[in-house]
Amino acid sequence: MERTQTRRLSPEVFELPVEKMRDGYYTDAYFNHTREMLLRDGRHPRVVMQVFQKKSSYLGGIDEAIAILKLCADDWDDLTVQALYDGDLIEPYEGVLTIEGDYTGFAHLETAYLGTLARRTLITSNVVRVLEAANGKPIIFMPARHDHHRVQTGDGYAAFVAGQVVGTEIGVTSDAQASWWGGRGVGTVPHALIGSYGGNTVLAATKFVEHADPDINITVLVDFENDSVKTALEVARALGPRLWGVRLDTSGQLVDRSLWDEMGDFDPRGVNEQLVRKVREALDRDGFEHVKIVASGGFTVDRIREFERRGVPVDSYGVGSALIRGENDFTADIVMTDGRPSAKAGRRFRPSPRLELVD
């Protein structure tokens, strides 16, 4: 697989809490204790540390991990660091990062760089799998409301890297998520705005258009009245060519009005195949073939894959909490000390021939 990233982000991009990291504030206490003991004993072992994980994954967070070392190690010039790139496909036990140097100079950073790699690789891998399931259709990365605001920036960049891996467009919903790669948050006319106009979706959408930048795609939620076919047509007629898409987001506990007479041989709740087809047919019948359909609400890799297998006419998927669930843990082990291999060296690790020296 060809690399999608060959240039690294500048360490300053990440706005790290450098002084706190240097002080070991974010470090497991036992690493701080280990470092303090070595320093008091006057021992400065020169080690080779190798970082790896145990799954077939897509690497994320490597530039951020390098930034932690560059800005927070005692002496970056004393270290020899080799690393893969964000977006690289990695195999179980493949070394993604090696650090060679005085262990006391970077022992206090292990927790921070491992946690960074774990989080970003999880997001990148999850988004790649969703994009692959969507068969090239764009997705909207929507987990911001499901996690702490401080993770948004790095997660958004991890999602962006995943889009580059697959070669598919991906949108994010906040400016924070888009900041590292110079994008902007995108979104739809939300339920809150519709509610603020008394539940009148057409009025809310019309007002939104009046104040929106002329170059953004206007997408409108059409499930507020639980009558998505009717509302989609009303919005399309009101906005005409200004409408880019309608978003179906019916709650998994509700049945859209358009399906009330058709229940029996399928689960009618939420956004389902029959609802999407009804909206598509109604829009096409009234001459709104250009209007896209965005489906959201509980979508996962498996659910998207099934929609695609059945040819459900969705143009884009909004995916939220599924993209931040799971685990992708990293481990760092000393494989050589003062020129001597450790007992673990060569037994569990597979040095990657793709590692490149970091300037």
C-alpha positions in Angstrom: 0.0 0.0 0.0 1.3 3.4 -0.9 1.8 5.9 1.8 -0.8 8.7 2.1 1.4 10.8 4.4 5.1 11.7 3.7 5.3 15.0 5.5 5.0 15.3 9.2 3.0 18.0 11.1 5.1 20.5 13.0 5.3 19.9 16.7 3.8 23.4 17.4 0.6 22.4 15.7 -0.4 20.2 18.7 -0.2 22.9 21.3 1.1 20.5 23.9 1.2 21.3 27.6 5.0 21.1 27.4 5.9 22.0 31.0 3.5 19.6 32.5 4.6 16.8 30.3 8.2 17.5 31.1 7.3 17.4 34.8 5.6 14.0 34.4 2.2 15.3 35.2 0.5 13.0 32.6 2.7 10.1 33.3 2.0 6.9 35.2 3.7 7.3 38.6 5.8 4.3 38.3 7.7 5.7 35.3 8.4 8.9 37.2 9.6 6.9 40.2 11.8 4.8 37.8 13.4 7.9 36.3 14.0 9.5 39.7 15.6 6.4 41.0 17.9 6.1 38.0 18.9 9.7 38.2 19.6 9.5 42.0 21.7 6.4 41.4 23.6 8.1 38.6 22.6 5.5 36.1 22.0 6.5 32.5 21.2 3.3 30.5 21.3 3.8 26.7 18.3 1.8 25.4 16.4 1.0 22.3 12.7 1.3 23.0 10.3 -0.2 20.4 6.6 0.6 20.2 4.0 -1.7 18.8 0.4 -3.0 19.0 -1.3 -6.3 18.4 -3.9 -5.7 15.6 -4.1 -5.1 11.9 -4.7 -1.3 12.1 -4.1 2.0 10.5 -1.6 4.1 12.3 -2.7 7.4 13.8 -1.0 9.9 16.2 2.6 9.2 15.2 3.4 12.9 14.4 1.8 13.9 17.8 3.9 11.2 19.6 7.1 12.5 17.9 6.1 16.1 19.0 5.9 14.9 22.6 9.4 13.5 22.3 10.8 16.6 20.5 9.4 19.1 22.9 9.4 17.3 26.2 12.4 15.0 26.2 15.4 16.2 28.2 17.5 16.4 25.0 16.0 15.6 21.7 19.4 15.8 20.0 20.5 12.8 22.2 17.8 10.6 20.8 17.7 8.7 17.5 14.0 8.2 16.6 12.6 6.2 13.7 8.9 6.1 12.9 6.2 5.2 10.4 3.7 7.7 9.1 0.1 8.5 10.0 -2.2 6.4 7.8 0.3 3.5 7.4 -1.3 0.0 7.5 0.4 -1.8 10.4 0.4 -5.4 11.3 0.4 -7.1 14.8 3.7 -6.6 16.7 5.1 -4.4 13.9 7.3 -1.7 15.4 5.9 1.7 14.5 8.3 3.8 16.5 11.8 3.2 17.9 13.6 5.5 20.4 17.3 5.1 21.1 19.1 7.1 23.7 19.5 7.8 27.4 16.4 6.3 29.0 16.2 8.9 31.8 15.8 11.6 29.1 12.4 10.2 27.9 11.2 7.7 30.5 8.6 10.2 31.8 6.9 10.5 28.3 5.9 6.9 27.7 2.4 7.2 29.1 1.7 10.2 26.9 3.0 9.0 23.6 1.4 5.5 24.0 -1.9 7.0 24.9 -1.7 9.3 21.9 -1.0 6.5 19.6 -3.7 4.3 21.1 -6.5 7.0 20.7 -5.6 8.2 17.3 -5.0 4.7 15.8 -8.4 3.6 17.1 -10.1 6.6 15.4 -8.2 6.2 12.1 -8.8 2.5 11.9 -12.5 2.8 12.8 -13.0 5.5 10.2 -11.2 3.6 7.5 -13.4 0.6 8.1 -16.6 2.7 7.9 -15.4 4.4 4.7 -14.6 1.0 3.1 -18.0 -0.3 4.1 -19.6 2.8 2.5 -18.1 1.9 -0.9 -16.6 5.3 -1.6 -19.5 7.4 -0.3 -18.5 10.3 1.9 -19.3 10.2 5.6 -19.8 12.9 8.2 -17.6 12.3 11.3 -20.1 13.1 14.1 -18.7 11.8 17.5 -18.0 15.3 19.0 -21.1 15.2 21.2 -20.1 11.7 22.5 -16.8 12.6 24.0 -14.8 15.3 25.8 -14.2 18.4 23.8 -10.4 18.1 24.3 -10.2 15.1 22.1 -11.9 16.8 19.1 -8.9 18.2 17.4 -6.7 15.1 17.2 -9.7 12.9 16.5 -10.7 15.1 13.6 -7.2 14.9 12.1 -7.2 11.1 12.6 -10.5 10.9 10.6 -9.0 13.2 7.9 -6.0 10.8 7.6 -8.5 7.9 7.2 -10.2 9.7 4.4 -6.8 10.1 2.6 -6.1 6.3 3.1 -9.3 5.4 1.4 -9.4 8.3 -1.0 -12.9 9.4 0.1 -14.3 12.7 1.2 -14.9 13.0 4.9 -16.6 15.9 6.7 -16.2 16.9 10.4 -18.7 18.8 12.5 -16.6 21.2 14.4 -13.9 23.7 13.5 -11.7 22.1 16.2 -11.8 18.8 14.4 -10.8 20.4 11.2 -8.1 22.8 12.5 -4.9 20.7 12.0 -5.6 20.2 8.3 -7.1 23.6 7.6 -10.7 22.6 7.0 -14.0 23.8 8.5 -16.8 22.1 10.4 -19.8 21.2 8.4 -23.4 20.5 9.5 -27.1 20.4 8.9 -30.0 22.5 9.9 -30.4 21.0 13.4 -33.4 20.0 15.3 -32.7 22.8 17.8 -33.2 25.4 15.1 -36.3 23.8 13.8 -37.7 23.7 17.4 -36.8 27.3 17.8 -39.1 28.1 14.9 -42.0 26.2 16.4 -41.2 22.9 14.7 -41.5 24.5 11.2 -38.7 22.9 9.3 -39.3 24.9 6.1 -39.2 28.2 7.9 -36.0 27.2 9.9 -34.3 26.0 6.7 -35.3 29.2 4.8 -33.9 31.4 7.6 -30.7 29.2 7.7 -30.1 29.8 4.0 -30.6 33.5 4.4 -27.6 33.7 6.8 -25.5 30.8 5.5 -22.3 31.3 3.4 -23.3 30.9 -0.3 -20.5 28.3 -0.8 -21.7 25.7 1.8 -23.9 22.7 1.1 -27.2 23.1 2.7 -28.5 19.9 4.3 -31.7 19.8 6.3 -32.9 17.4 8.9 -36.4 16.3 7.9 -37.5 14.0 10.7 -38.7 16.6 13.2 -42.4 16.0 12.6 -41.7 12.3 12.1 -43.0 12.6 8.5 -39.8 12.5 6.5 -41.3 12.1 3.0 -43.6 15.0 3.4 -41.0 17.3 5.1 -38.3 16.4 2.5 -40.6 17.5 -0.3 -41.7 20.7 1.4 -38.0 21.7 2.0 -37.0 20.8 -1.5 -39.8 22.9 -3.0 -38.9 25.8 -0.7 -35.1 25.8 -1.2 -35.0 24.5 -4.8 -31.4 24.3 -6.1 -30.0 25.7 -2.9 -30.8 22.5 -1.1 -27.9 20.0 -1.3 -29.4 17.2 0.8 -31.8 16.0 3.4 -30.8 14.1 6.4 -32.8 11.2 7.8 -32.2 10.8 11.6 -35.4 9.1 12.9 -35.0 7.8 16.4 -34.6 4.1 16.7 -37.7 4.1 18.9 -40.0 5.8 16.4 -41.7 4.7 13.2 -42.0 7.4 10.5 -45.5 8.2 9.4 -44.8 7.1 5.8 -44.4 3.5 7.1 -47.5 3.2 9.3 -49.4 1.3 6.7 -46.6 -1.0 5.7 -45.4 -2.6 9.0 -45.3 -6.3 9.3 -42.3 -8.0 7.6 -39.5 -5.6 8.6 -38.4 -3.5 11.5 -40.0 -0.1 10.8 -38.2 1.8 13.5 -35.5 4.4 12.9 -33.8 5.0 9.6 -34.4 1.9 7.6 -34.3 0.8 3.9 -38.0 1.3 3.2 -37.9 4.9 4.6 -34.9 5.8 2.6 -36.4 4.4 -0.6 -39.7 6.3 0.0 -37.9 9.6 0.4 -35.7 9.0 -2.7 -38.8 8.0 -4.8 -40.7 11.1 -3.6 -37.9 13.5 -4.4 -37.2 12.0 -7.8 -40.9 12.0 -8.7 -41.1 15.7 -8.0 -38.0 16.5 -10.0 -35.5 16.8 -7.1 -33.0 14.2 -8.3 -30.2 16.4 -7.3 -31.0 16.3 -3.6 -28.8 13.9 -1.7 -29.9 11.7 1.2 -27.8 11.6 4.3 -28.6 8.8 6.7 -27.6 9.0 10.4 -28.6 7.5 13.8 -26.9 4.4 15.1 -24.9 3.6 12.0 -22.0 1.1 12.4 -19.7 -0.7 9.9 -22.1 -3.7 9.8 -25.2 -1.6 9.3 -23.6 0.5 6.5 -22.2 -2.7 4.9 -25.8 -4.1 4.8 -27.3 -0.9 3.4 -24.7 -1.0 0.6 -25.2 -4.7 -0.1 -28.9 -4.1 -0.6 -28.3 -1.0 -2.7 -30.2 1.4 -0.4 -30.0 4.8 -2.1 -28.0 6.7 0.6 -25.5 9.3 -0.7 -23.7 9.9 2.6 -23.6 8.5 6.1 -23.4 10.4 9.4 -21.6 8.3 11.9 -21.1 9.2 15.6 -20.4 7.1 18.6 -19.4 4.0 16.7 -16.2 5.7 15.5 -14.8 6.2 19.0 -15.7 2.8 20.5 -13.2 -0.1 20.9 -9.6 -0.3 21.8 -6.2 -0.3 20.1 -3.6 -0.3 22.8 0.1 0.2 22.3 3.1 -1.2 24.2 6.6 0.1 24.6 9.4 -2.3 25.6 13.1 -1.9 25.9 14.7 -4.3 23.4 18.3 -3.4 24.0 20.2 -1.9 26.9 23.8 -0.5 26.6 24.2 -2.5 23.4 22.9 -5.8 24.8 19.6 -7.4 23.6 17.0 -7.9 26.2 15.2 -11.2 26.7 12.3 -9.9 24.7 14.3 -8.8 21.7 13.5 -10.7 18.6 10.8 -12.8 20.3 7.8 -10.6 20.2 8.7 -7.8 17.9 9.0 -7.4 14.2 11.1 -4.3 13.2 9.4 -2.6 10.3 11.6 -2.0 7.2 9.5 1.1 6.6 10.7 3.0 9.6 12.3 6.3 8.7 14.6 8.4 10.7 13.0 11.5 12.2 14.9 14.8 11.8 
